[in-house]
Amino acid sequence: MNKSRLLGALAVVSTFGAGFCEAQVIIDGTAPDYVNNGSFETTADWWGGGATTLSSDLGFDNRYLQRNNNLPNKDGNNYAVIGLDGSTNRGAYQDTGYDLVEGDTFDLSFWQANHFGIESGDEFSWQLFTTTTNDDNGTVATIVASGQVLANTTSSFLEESYTGIGSVGSDIAGDRLFIAFSRSDNMEASDFLGLDQVNLSVSSAIPEPASAVLISGFLALGFVGMRRRRS
């Protein structure tokens, strides 16, 4: 088998033989696990302490991750509040603790409701991203996936769901994944959104077992052919 045929065969296998492993949970907003505090039941995991470089870059004011329990919660006892009150810009971000792998895609869902003052046409945004320092001492570097969402004007939580989002290339493989929720510019002061039950999972592309065997076989044939030609 000559080199060009070997490479061609491997290309076919790599194209059609890649599968996806079982989804790994990064954030869970459902009881009892609440991985990474996806339901905002405590103050842990989501930013809400002192000012950071990243909170400033995202436009969030010092200490303003707010939680509340006025509305009937989708899960647990608390939800986060996103919005603007005078000069105070409330939002939420999290260092997920997950390091990206080439080929990753993500499933994201969350529930949103009108905490107070949301009007028709108000929007908020979410984004999955990396930072320049792999922690919150840096600024936003690469947007892995993002979306603009029409805010729910009712006090009943409404689910938003996205599947197969993002596409991680080799250039950001190994970087830490962050997630953030923030108000959009058309949300006026005293417009507040309730955010609850955030769920985020990742599926990573891996060779299927049959593909791995085929690749090994092609490599073996290639080496045998090369040795025969040399002899």
C-alpha positions as CSV (number, residue, x, y, z in Angstrom):
1,M,0.0,0.0,0.0
2,N,1.6,3.3,-1.0
3,K,1.6,6.3,1.2
4,S,-1.1,8.2,-0.7
5,R,-3.5,5.3,-0.5
6,L,-2.8,4.8,3.2
7,L,-3.5,8.4,4.0
8,G,-6.7,8.3,1.9
9,A,-8.0,5.3,3.8
10,L,-7.2,6.9,7.1
11,A,-9.1,10.0,6.0
12,V,-12.2,8.0,5.2
13,V,-12.1,6.3,8.6
14,S,-11.5,9.5,10.5
15,T,-14.4,11.2,8.6
16,F,-17.0,8.5,9.2
17,G,-15.7,6.7,12.2
18,A,-15.8,9.4,14.9
19,G,-18.5,9.1,17.5
20,F,-19.5,11.0,20.6
21,C,-19.0,9.8,24.2
22,E,-21.9,9.9,26.7
23,A,-22.6,13.5,27.7
24,Q,-20.7,14.7,30.8
25,V,-22.6,17.0,33.2
26,I,-20.9,20.3,33.8
27,I,-23.7,22.2,35.6
28,D,-26.8,20.6,37.0
29,G,-29.8,22.7,38.1
30,T,-31.8,19.8,39.4
31,A,-32.1,18.1,42.8
32,P,-30.4,16.3,44.4
33,D,-26.9,16.9,42.8
34,Y,-27.0,20.6,41.9
35,V,-23.5,20.2,40.3
36,N,-21.9,23.7,40.2
37,N,-24.9,25.1,42.0
38,G,-27.0,25.2,38.8
39,S,-30.1,26.2,40.7
40,F,-28.5,29.0,42.7
41,E,-29.4,27.3,46.0
42,T,-26.3,28.7,47.7
43,T,-23.8,31.5,46.9
44,A,-21.2,29.1,45.8
45,D,-19.6,28.7,42.4
46,W,-21.3,31.7,40.7
47,W,-19.4,35.0,41.0
48,G,-20.8,37.3,43.6
49,G,-17.9,38.4,45.8
50,G,-15.3,41.1,45.2
51,A,-14.6,42.8,41.9
52,T,-12.6,40.8,39.3
53,T,-11.1,41.7,36.0
54,L,-13.6,39.4,34.3
55,S,-16.6,40.9,36.1
56,S,-15.5,44.3,35.0
57,D,-15.0,43.1,31.4
58,L,-18.6,41.6,31.4
59,G,-20.0,44.8,32.8
60,F,-21.0,43.4,36.2
61,D,-20.8,45.6,39.3
62,N,-19.0,44.5,42.5
63,R,-20.9,41.8,44.5
64,Y,-24.1,41.9,42.5
65,L,-25.0,38.3,41.9
66,Q,-28.4,38.6,43.5
67,R,-30.5,35.6,44.5
68,N,-34.2,35.7,45.4
69,N,-37.2,33.5,46.2
70,N,-40.2,35.7,45.5
71,L,-41.4,33.7,42.4
72,P,-42.4,30.0,42.5
73,N,-39.0,28.5,41.7
74,K,-38.5,26.0,39.0
75,D,-36.2,23.9,41.3
76,G,-35.2,24.4,44.9
77,N,-35.7,27.6,46.9
78,N,-33.8,30.3,45.1
79,Y,-33.1,31.8,41.7
80,A,-30.7,34.4,40.3
81,V,-31.7,37.9,39.4
82,I,-30.3,39.6,36.2
83,G,-30.8,43.3,35.5
84,L,-29.8,46.9,36.1
85,D,-30.7,49.1,39.1
86,G,-29.3,52.6,38.6
87,S,-25.6,52.0,38.2
88,T,-25.7,48.5,39.5
89,N,-25.5,45.9,36.8
90,R,-26.4,42.5,38.1
91,G,-25.3,39.4,36.2
92,A,-23.8,35.9,36.8
93,Y,-20.7,34.1,35.6
94,Q,-19.0,30.9,36.5
95,D,-15.7,29.2,36.1
96,T,-17.1,25.8,35.3
97,G,-14.0,23.9,36.2
98,Y,-14.1,22.1,32.8
99,D,-11.2,22.2,30.4
100,L,-12.1,22.1,26.7
101,V,-11.4,19.1,24.4
102,E,-11.1,19.4,20.7
103,G,-14.5,18.4,19.1
104,D,-16.6,19.3,22.1
105,T,-20.2,20.4,21.6
106,F,-22.6,21.4,24.3
107,D,-26.2,21.2,25.4
108,L,-27.5,24.1,27.5
109,S,-30.9,24.8,29.1
110,F,-32.2,27.2,31.7
111,W,-35.5,28.7,32.9
112,Q,-36.3,32.4,32.9
113,A,-39.2,34.5,34.2
114,N,-40.1,38.1,34.9
115,H,-38.8,39.0,38.4
116,F,-39.9,42.6,38.1
117,G,-40.6,45.1,35.3
118,I,-39.7,43.0,32.2
119,E,-41.5,44.5,29.2
120,S,-42.2,43.2,25.7
121,G,-39.0,43.3,23.6
122,D,-36.6,43.1,26.6
123,E,-33.6,40.8,26.0
124,F,-30.8,39.1,27.8
125,S,-27.8,37.2,26.7
126,W,-25.8,34.1,27.5
127,Q,-22.3,33.0,26.4
128,L,-19.9,30.1,26.8
129,F,-16.3,31.5,26.6
130,T,-12.7,31.3,27.5
131,T,-10.5,33.9,29.2
132,T,-7.1,35.3,28.5
133,T,-5.7,33.8,31.7
134,N,-7.9,30.7,32.2
135,D,-9.3,32.3,35.3
136,D,-11.3,35.4,36.2
137,N,-8.2,37.5,36.4
138,G,-8.4,37.8,32.7
139,T,-10.8,39.1,30.1
140,V,-13.1,37.3,27.6
141,A,-10.9,35.6,24.9
142,T,-12.9,33.3,22.7
143,I,-16.7,33.0,22.5
144,V,-17.4,29.2,22.2
145,A,-21.2,29.8,21.8
146,S,-23.6,32.6,22.6
147,G,-27.2,33.7,22.3
148,Q,-29.6,36.6,22.6
149,V,-32.9,35.7,24.3
150,L,-36.3,37.4,24.4
151,A,-37.1,37.9,28.1
152,N,-40.2,36.3,29.5
153,T,-42.8,38.9,30.5
154,T,-44.7,36.5,32.8
155,S,-43.8,35.4,36.3
156,S,-44.1,31.7,35.3
157,F,-40.7,30.2,34.4
158,L,-40.2,29.4,30.8
159,E,-37.5,26.9,29.6
160,E,-34.8,27.8,27.0
161,S,-32.9,24.9,25.5
162,Y,-30.1,24.5,23.0
163,T,-28.4,21.3,21.7
164,G,-25.2,20.7,19.9
165,I,-23.9,24.3,20.3
166,G,-20.3,25.3,20.0
167,S,-17.5,23.7,18.2
168,V,-14.1,23.5,20.0
169,G,-11.1,23.6,17.8
170,S,-7.5,22.7,18.5
171,D,-6.7,26.4,19.1
172,I,-8.7,26.5,22.4
173,A,-8.4,22.8,23.5
174,G,-7.2,22.7,27.1
175,D,-8.6,26.2,27.9
176,R,-11.0,26.6,30.8
177,L,-14.7,27.0,30.0
178,F,-16.8,29.9,31.5
179,I,-20.5,30.7,31.3
180,A,-22.2,34.0,31.8
181,F,-25.7,35.5,31.8
182,S,-26.2,39.3,31.4
183,R,-28.8,41.9,30.6
184,S,-28.9,43.4,27.1
185,D,-28.8,47.1,26.4
186,N,-32.6,47.3,25.8
187,M,-33.3,46.3,29.4
188,E,-34.0,49.5,31.3
189,A,-33.1,50.2,34.9
190,S,-35.4,48.3,37.3
191,D,-36.1,45.6,34.7
192,F,-35.2,42.3,36.4
193,L,-35.1,38.8,35.1
194,G,-35.3,35.6,37.1
195,L,-32.9,32.8,36.1
196,D,-33.1,29.3,37.4
197,Q,-32.2,25.6,36.8
198,V,-29.1,26.0,34.6
199,N,-28.0,22.8,33.0
200,L,-24.9,22.4,30.9
201,S,-23.4,19.2,29.5
202,V,-20.7,18.4,27.0
203,S,-20.2,15.6,24.4
204,S,-16.7,15.0,23.1
205,A,-15.9,13.4,19.8
206,I,-14.0,10.1,20.1
207,P,-13.1,7.4,17.7
208,E,-15.5,4.5,17.7
209,P,-14.0,1.1,18.7
210,A,-14.4,-0.3,15.2
211,S,-12.6,2.8,13.8
212,A,-9.7,2.4,16.2
213,V,-9.3,-1.2,15.0
214,L,-9.5,-0.2,11.3
215,I,-6.9,2.6,11.9
216,S,-4.6,0.1,13.6
217,G,-5.0,-2.3,10.7
218,F,-4.3,0.3,8.0
219,L,-1.2,1.4,9.9
220,A,0.0,-2.1,10.1
221,L,-0.5,-2.7,6.4
222,G,1.3,0.5,5.6
223,F,4.3,-0.4,7.7
224,V,4.4,-3.9,6.1
225,G,4.3,-2.5,2.6
226,M,7.0,0.0,3.5
227,R,9.3,-2.7,4.9
228,R,8.7,-4.9,1.8
229,R,9.7,-2.1,-0.6
230,R,12.8,-1.4,1.5
231,S,13.9,-5.0,1.4
